[in-house]
Amino acid sequence: MAVKMKGRHLASLHDLTLEEMREIFRVSTELKKKLKAGEPTPVLRGKTLAMIFQKPSTRTRVSFEVGIFQLGGVGLYLGPNDLQLKRGETIADTAQVLSRYVDGIMARVFGHQDILDLCKHSRVPVINGLSDLTHPCQVLADLLTLIEHRGQNLKGMKLAYVGDGNNVAHSLMLGCAKMGMDVSVAAPKGYEPKEIIVEWALEDAKPAGARVAVTNDPVEAVKNADVIYTDVWASMGRESEHAERVKIFKPYQVNEALVAHAKKDFLFMHCLPAHRGEEVSAGVIDGPHSIIFDEAENRLHAQKGVMALLM
C-alpha cells in the first residue's frame, strides 16, 4: 500500500518514518526512470512552488527549479531582495501570505527556527532546502545514491563522516540511523554534532538496530567503513573562520592514508562544493571510489519525489 504524505512538511528526517523514506526513494526512482526514458511526468501540472533563498545556491536552486518544471509546475525564485523579510515582515506573515498563492514552499535559510515558523504558519507543505541544523534533501539524495550502488537494503552498512559536525552531518546521522546503517562521526573537539541530534539519531537507531558513534579520532571512525563522507570545513556564513578552521581540521582531511582504513570497496561522498587539498585530497574525490556526481544528480530526483508526494 502506498504511503500517503500529501500536505506534510519536511523540516528534518527525524520527522519521517522509515516507510515514508522508502516511499520517497520508490517515487524518486520511478520518476528518474521515466525521465531517462523520455516519458513526461506532469504529476504537479499547474502547481507553483515558492523557493525562498536567504543564501545563494547552485544545486538547491537548479535542482528544485528544474524538478518542479519537469513535474509540470512552476518554481518562483524569491531571493533575499525579493521579499519583505529584510524590512521586518515576520516569517509567520510571509508563510500565511505565500500559502494563499502557492502550492508548496521550499526554503533555504540561515536559522532552523525560520523553517519551523514556516511550517507552523503555512497552509501548504514546507520543504527544508537547508538550514543551519539540518539538510534533509541532501541526505535523501545521498541515500538514494547508495541504494542505486549497493541495493535496497542498507542495513548493517557503515557510513563514516569526517569533518565539521554541521547540518549535513546531522542529517546523515538521522537518515542512516533510520535506514539501519551504522554511522560514525569524527570531528575535532568543540565541532562535534549537536547533542539534540545525537539524541534523535540514537532514538531513530534503536528500532533499526543501528549504531551511532561520535569520536575525535578520524581513523577510528573510518575503520571498516563502507562509505566515507566529508564536507567543507567552513560552511556558508562561517567564511571568516576559514583560516582558523584549516589549522584545526587539518588532521581530518580525507586522503589516501585515511581511506586505507576503510573497506577496499568503499564509496566516497561529498555534498559539494568541494575544496580539493583541504577537506579531501584530489586523489580521493576524483578517484575510482568517488560517486559525488551521481549524488549531485540525485538531488534532482530525490526532491522530485518529495515534491510529488507532499504537493
C-alpha positions as CSV (number, residue, x, y, z in Angstrom):
1,M,0.0,0.0,0.0
2,A,1.4,3.4,-1.0
3,V,2.2,5.7,1.9
4,K,0.2,8.9,1.9
5,M,2.2,12.1,2.5
6,K,0.2,14.8,0.8
7,G,0.2,18.1,2.8
8,R,3.1,17.1,5.1
9,H,6.1,19.3,5.9
10,L,9.7,18.2,5.6
11,A,11.8,20.0,8.3
12,S,14.0,17.1,9.3
13,L,14.5,13.4,8.5
14,H,13.7,12.8,12.2
15,D,10.1,13.7,11.2
16,L,9.8,10.9,8.7
17,T,9.1,7.2,9.3
18,L,11.2,4.6,7.6
19,E,8.2,3.7,5.4
20,E,7.9,7.3,4.3
21,M,11.6,7.5,3.5
22,R,11.3,4.3,1.4
23,E,8.2,5.7,-0.4
24,I,10.3,8.8,-1.3
25,F,13.0,6.6,-2.7
26,R,10.4,4.5,-4.6
27,V,8.8,7.5,-6.2
28,S,12.1,9.2,-6.9
29,T,13.4,6.1,-8.7
30,E,10.2,5.8,-10.8
31,L,10.4,9.5,-11.8
32,K,14.1,9.1,-12.6
33,K,13.5,6.1,-14.8
34,K,10.7,7.9,-16.7
35,L,12.9,11.0,-17.2
36,K,15.7,8.8,-18.6
37,A,13.2,7.1,-20.9
38,G,11.9,10.5,-22.2
39,E,8.5,10.0,-20.6
40,P,6.8,13.1,-19.3
41,T,5.6,13.1,-15.6
42,P,3.4,16.1,-15.2
43,V,2.0,15.0,-11.8
44,L,2.2,18.6,-10.5
45,R,0.7,20.3,-13.5
46,G,-0.5,23.8,-12.7
47,K,1.2,23.7,-9.2
48,T,3.5,26.5,-8.0
49,L,6.5,26.2,-5.7
50,A,7.7,29.3,-3.9
51,M,11.5,29.0,-3.4
52,I,12.8,31.2,-0.6
53,F,16.6,31.7,-0.7
54,Q,18.2,33.6,2.2
55,K,21.6,32.4,0.9
56,P,22.9,31.6,-2.6
57,S,23.0,28.1,-4.0
58,T,23.9,26.1,-7.1
59,R,22.5,22.6,-6.6
60,T,19.5,23.5,-4.5
61,R,18.2,26.2,-6.8
62,V,18.8,24.4,-10.1
63,S,17.5,21.0,-8.9
64,F,14.3,22.4,-7.4
65,E,13.6,24.8,-10.3
66,V,14.2,22.1,-12.9
67,G,12.4,19.5,-10.8
68,I,9.2,21.4,-10.4
69,F,9.3,22.2,-14.2
70,Q,9.7,18.5,-15.1
71,L,6.7,17.7,-12.9
72,G,4.6,20.2,-14.8
73,G,4.7,23.0,-12.3
74,V,6.4,26.4,-11.9
75,G,9.1,27.4,-9.5
76,L,9.1,31.0,-8.2
77,Y,12.6,32.2,-7.1
78,L,12.5,34.5,-4.1
79,G,15.9,35.8,-3.2
80,P,16.9,38.0,-0.2
81,N,15.9,41.2,-2.0
82,D,12.6,39.8,-3.3
83,L,10.7,39.5,0.0
84,Q,9.7,42.0,2.7
85,L,11.6,39.9,5.3
86,K,14.5,42.4,5.1
87,R,12.1,45.2,6.0
88,G,10.8,43.5,9.1
89,E,7.9,41.4,7.9
90,T,7.6,38.3,10.0
91,I,8.1,34.7,8.9
92,A,4.6,34.0,10.2
93,D,3.0,36.6,8.0
94,T,5.2,35.6,5.0
95,A,4.1,32.0,5.4
96,Q,0.4,32.9,5.6
97,V,0.5,35.2,2.6
98,L,2.6,32.8,0.4
99,S,0.4,29.8,1.2
100,R,-2.6,31.7,-0.1
101,Y,-0.8,32.0,-3.5
102,V,1.3,28.8,-4.0
103,D,1.0,25.0,-3.5
104,G,4.3,24.5,-1.7
105,I,7.2,26.4,-0.1
106,M,10.9,25.4,-0.3
107,A,13.2,27.5,1.9
108,R,17.0,27.6,2.2
109,V,17.6,29.6,5.3
110,F,20.3,30.5,7.9
111,G,18.4,29.7,11.1
112,H,16.4,26.4,11.5
113,Q,13.7,28.3,13.5
114,D,12.7,30.0,10.3
115,I,11.9,26.6,8.9
116,L,9.9,25.7,12.0
117,D,8.0,29.0,11.8
118,L,7.2,28.5,8.1
119,C,5.8,25.0,9.0
120,K,3.8,26.3,11.8
121,H,2.1,29.1,9.9
122,S,1.9,27.7,6.3
123,R,-1.3,26.1,4.9
124,V,0.8,24.3,2.2
125,P,3.8,21.9,2.5
126,V,7.1,23.4,3.5
127,I,10.3,21.7,2.4
128,N,13.6,22.5,4.2
129,G,16.1,23.2,1.4
130,L,18.8,23.8,4.0
131,S,19.1,25.3,7.5
132,D,21.9,25.6,10.0
133,L,20.6,22.5,11.8
134,T,19.6,20.0,9.0
135,H,19.8,19.4,5.3
136,P,17.2,16.6,4.7
137,C,17.0,16.9,0.9
138,Q,20.8,16.4,0.6
139,V,20.7,13.2,2.6
140,L,17.7,11.8,0.8
141,A,19.7,12.2,-2.4
142,D,22.7,10.6,-0.7
143,L,20.7,7.5,0.5
144,L,19.1,7.2,-2.9
145,T,22.6,7.1,-4.4
146,L,23.7,4.4,-2.0
147,I,20.6,2.3,-2.8
148,E,21.5,2.6,-6.5
149,H,25.1,1.5,-5.9
150,R,24.5,-1.1,-3.1
151,G,20.9,-2.2,-3.3
152,Q,17.7,-1.6,-1.4
153,N,18.9,-3.0,2.0
154,L,21.5,-0.6,3.5
155,K,21.0,-2.2,7.0
156,G,24.4,-3.2,8.5
157,M,26.5,-0.9,6.3
158,K,28.7,1.7,8.0
159,L,29.0,5.3,7.0
160,A,31.9,7.4,8.4
161,Y,31.5,11.2,8.3
162,V,34.8,13.1,8.8
163,G,34.9,16.8,9.5
164,D,32.6,19.6,10.8
165,G,29.6,18.3,12.8
166,N,27.3,20.5,10.7
167,N,23.8,20.3,9.1
168,V,24.9,17.6,6.6
169,A,26.5,15.5,9.4
170,H,23.3,15.9,11.4
171,S,21.0,14.7,8.6
172,L,23.3,11.8,7.8
173,M,23.1,10.7,11.4
174,L,19.3,10.8,11.3
175,G,18.9,9.3,7.8
176,C,21.5,6.5,8.2
177,A,20.2,5.5,11.7
178,K,16.6,5.3,10.4
179,M,17.8,3.1,7.5
180,G,19.6,0.7,9.8
181,M,23.1,1.9,8.8
182,D,25.8,2.3,11.4
183,V,27.1,5.9,11.4
184,S,30.3,7.2,12.9
185,V,31.1,10.9,13.0
186,A,34.7,12.2,13.6
187,A,35.1,15.8,14.4
188,P,37.6,18.0,16.3
189,K,36.7,18.8,19.9
190,G,34.3,21.7,20.0
191,Y,33.0,20.9,16.5
192,E,31.0,17.7,17.3
193,P,27.3,17.3,16.2
194,K,24.7,19.0,18.5
195,E,23.6,16.9,21.4
196,I,19.9,17.1,20.4
197,I,20.8,15.5,17.0
198,V,22.8,12.7,18.7
199,E,19.7,12.0,20.9
200,W,17.4,12.0,17.9
201,A,19.8,9.7,16.0
202,L,20.0,7.2,18.9
203,E,16.2,7.3,19.1
204,D,15.9,6.5,15.4
205,A,18.7,3.9,15.5
206,K,17.1,1.8,18.2
207,P,14.3,0.2,16.3
208,A,16.6,-0.3,13.2
209,G,19.4,-1.9,15.3
210,A,21.9,0.6,14.1
211,R,24.8,2.1,16.0
212,V,25.6,5.8,16.3
213,A,29.1,7.0,17.4
214,V,30.8,10.3,17.8
215,T,34.6,10.5,18.1
216,N,37.5,12.9,17.8
217,D,39.6,10.2,16.0
218,P,39.1,10.0,12.2
219,V,40.9,6.7,11.9
220,E,38.5,5.1,14.5
221,A,35.5,6.5,12.5
222,V,36.7,5.3,9.1
223,K,37.8,1.8,10.3
224,N,35.9,-0.8,8.2
225,A,33.6,1.8,6.7
226,D,31.5,1.1,3.6
227,V,31.1,4.8,2.9
228,I,33.3,7.8,3.7
229,Y,31.7,11.3,3.6
230,T,33.0,14.7,4.2
231,D,32.0,18.4,3.7
232,V,33.8,21.8,3.6
233,W,35.4,22.8,6.9
234,A,33.8,26.3,6.9
235,S,30.1,26.2,5.9
236,M,28.4,29.2,4.2
237,G,28.2,32.0,6.7
238,R,31.4,30.9,8.5
239,E,33.9,32.1,5.9
240,S,35.5,34.4,8.5
241,E,36.6,31.3,10.4
242,H,38.2,29.7,7.4
243,A,41.9,30.3,8.3
244,E,41.4,29.1,11.9
245,R,39.4,26.1,10.9
246,V,42.0,25.0,8.3
247,K,44.5,24.6,11.2
248,I,42.1,22.8,13.4
249,F,40.7,20.4,10.8
250,K,44.0,19.6,9.0
251,P,44.2,16.1,10.7
252,Y,40.7,15.4,9.4
253,Q,41.5,15.6,5.7
254,V,40.1,12.6,3.8
255,N,43.1,11.4,1.9
256,E,44.8,8.2,0.7
257,A,46.2,7.4,4.1
258,L,42.9,7.8,5.9
259,V,40.8,5.9,3.5
260,A,43.2,2.9,3.7
261,H,41.4,2.1,7.0
262,A,38.1,1.6,5.2
263,K,36.8,-1.4,3.3
264,K,38.6,-1.9,0.0
265,D,35.4,-1.2,-2.0
266,F,34.4,1.9,0.0
267,L,32.4,4.7,-1.7
268,F,33.4,8.3,-1.3
269,M,30.7,11.0,-1.0
270,H,30.7,14.8,-0.7
271,C,27.7,17.1,-0.9
272,L,29.7,19.8,-2.8
273,P,31.0,22.4,-3.3
274,A,34.4,20.8,-2.5
275,H,37.8,22.3,-1.8
276,R,40.4,19.8,-3.1
277,G,43.5,19.9,-0.9
278,E,41.5,20.9,2.2
279,E,38.8,18.5,3.4
280,V,39.6,16.0,0.8
281,S,42.6,15.1,-1.5
282,A,42.2,15.3,-5.2
283,G,43.2,11.6,-5.4
284,V,40.2,10.6,-3.3
285,I,37.5,12.9,-4.7
286,D,38.5,12.3,-8.3
287,G,39.4,8.6,-7.8
288,P,37.5,5.4,-8.6
289,H,35.7,5.2,-5.3
290,S,34.0,8.6,-5.7
291,I,30.3,8.9,-6.6
292,I,29.9,12.6,-6.0
293,F,28.3,13.4,-9.3
294,D,25.8,10.6,-9.0
295,E,25.0,12.1,-5.6
296,A,24.7,15.6,-7.0
297,E,22.4,14.4,-9.8
298,N,20.1,12.7,-7.4
299,R,19.3,16.0,-5.6
300,L,17.1,16.5,-8.6
301,H,15.4,13.1,-8.5
302,A,15.0,12.8,-4.7
303,Q,13.5,16.3,-4.5
304,K,11.1,15.5,-7.3
305,G,10.0,12.5,-5.2
306,V,9.5,14.8,-2.2
307,M,7.5,17.4,-4.1
308,A,5.4,14.8,-5.9
309,L,4.4,13.2,-2.6
310,L,4.0,16.3,-0.5
311,M,2.4,18.6,-3.1
